[in-house]
Structure formats: structure tokens, C-alpha cells
Amino acid sequence: MLRGLVKTLRLDPKLVVLEAVRRLFGISYRYRNLKVANLSRFRLLVNATLKGFEVWGDEEPCICIQGYTLCAPDNLISVVISEFENYEKWYGYLDVENKVVLDIGSFIGGTILMFLSKGARMIYAVEPVFHGYLRRFVEMNNLGDRVVVVPYGVWSKRWRVRMAVRASGSGLHVGDTEIQLISLKELIGKAKPDVMKVDCEGCEWAFTDIACHDLDMVKEIAMEIHGSETYIVQHLQNCGFKTRKVDEVSPLVSVWHFYREER
């Protein structure tokens, strides 16, 4: 109860009053032009406010970070709001200033926002499912010269798979949505990245098949590993990377930092 009171005190009093009226009389309202007609939309506003995001919108909520605007349906943007602190923890240490970044698993653009705010020169945003939201983000923020959307999944070869689509964790389960896959070697060859971020629900295993010389240009990699970490970590160590475990997300999911010795 005390915790809830502390949260309430941090909210805009206007929002608190409007929500109280909605609950008492069933009257929907608009807050920063965003229609609030149910508890889930109110909770989104509360979560965003407590985490320091500006939120507004029309039919869909929008957030602003370092001058960049991101809009998406509630269930998707809620993931970015909830996970942004983790993005900073898992990937924020990467030296992206004036670098080319290959972001494998860009979702709707949360990590793109972070890398742009840290001065990335060019970002290749790889996303097989939610690439439409990424393209809208690029157009809305006039970022066509800094962000290239790659609407593919990644594997060790070109292929097609069918997966279940979810707001978080798409790719972990078989489903009805078919996506095209591009080979990791081909992707790196085209992007020529200095830095890579990999969070792709299993496609990181393509790194066990890539030759070390295909990674020569890459100085840093931040990677979420599903399952045994041994094979990927040791392969990248053999390719000359130093390694550091950043976080143990769960017993079968970990985040690793791979970097060159001269860093």
C-alpha cells in the first residue's frame, strides 16, 4: 500500500484525478492526447512516467528519448519501456560513437534509440518480424541516412522458417509466420560493422559456424546466448576476442561482452 502511495505521488495530479473519475463513472479521458479507456493503458502511462519517459499519442502511444520519437501499439511499446534499463545494462557499455553498428534483433527500435543517443554513425537494424515499425521510426525521425532496416532473420545460411510471433520472445517457438533468413557471413560482409549487438532468440548459434576472418573488422559484440554458452564463447575466444559475462538473465539465458584486446 505504501509503495502504491509513493508511486501515486510521483504522477501528474491531473492524471490521477482523471483516472479516479474513469474508475468511478466509466468515463474515458485523454492525457497528452492519448485516449485512456482501460486499466492497461493507465498502467502503461504510470510505468513510462516512473521510468522517466515522456508519453503522448493519438491511437498509439509514443515515447521520446534524446529527441527521437518512437510510436507503437501498447503491448510492443510497453516492452521497450520496461526493458530500457536492461538495454543500458546489457548493451550500454558498447563504444558506438562514430561507429557502424549491426543490431541483430532490433524489435521496434528501443536499442536503436539508445545507440543513436550514444552517437552511432550508422546502424543496420535487423528485424524479421517488426520491421514495419522500424521503418516508420526511421521515416518519422528522418533517419534514412543513419539507419538501414534489414527485414530478415539471421542464420548460417539463407533459409526460411515458421515461427510464433509474440511481443517478446518471437522466434523461440514454432508457429505460422514465415520469415526469410540471411546468412550471418553475408550480413557482416554487407554492413562491415565495428560493433555488433545480438539478441535474436537463438540465431546467435550461427556464430559457431562463422570463420574467424569474417569477424576481423568487428571490435566488440554484445550477445544474448540461449542455452549452453560454452560453444559460442569458446569459438569467439578462438577468434581473438576477450570475454566477459555481463548478466545471468536466467539459468539458460546469459548476456556476454566480446571485445578485442586492444580495446
Sequence and secondary structure as in RCSB ss.txt:
>XXXX:A:sequence
MLRGLVKTLRLDPKLVVLEAVRRLFGISYRYRNLKVANLSRFRLLVNATLKGFEVWGDEEPCICIQGYTLCAPDN
LISVVISEFENYEKWYGYLDVENKVVLDIGSFIGGTILMFLSKGARMIYAVEPVFHGYLRRFVEMNNLGDRVVVV
PYGVWSKRWRVRMAVRASGSGLHVGDTEIQLISLKELIGKAKPDVMKVDCEGCEWAFTDIACHDLDMVKEIAMEI
HGSETYIVQHLQNCGFKTRKVDEVSPLVSVWHFYREER
>XXXX:A:secstr
 HHHHHHHHTS HHHHHHHHHHHHH   EEETTEEE SHHHHHHHHHHHHTT EEEESSSEEEEETTEEEE  HH
HHHHHHHHHHHHHHHHTTS  BT EEEEE  TTSHHHHHHHHTTBSEEEEE SSSHHHHHHHHHHTT TTTEEEE
  EEESSSEEEEE   SS TTSSB SEEEEEEEHHHHHHHH  SEEEE  TTGGGGGGGS GGGGTT  EEEEEE
ES SHHHHHHHHHTTEEEEEEEEEETTEEEEEEEETT 
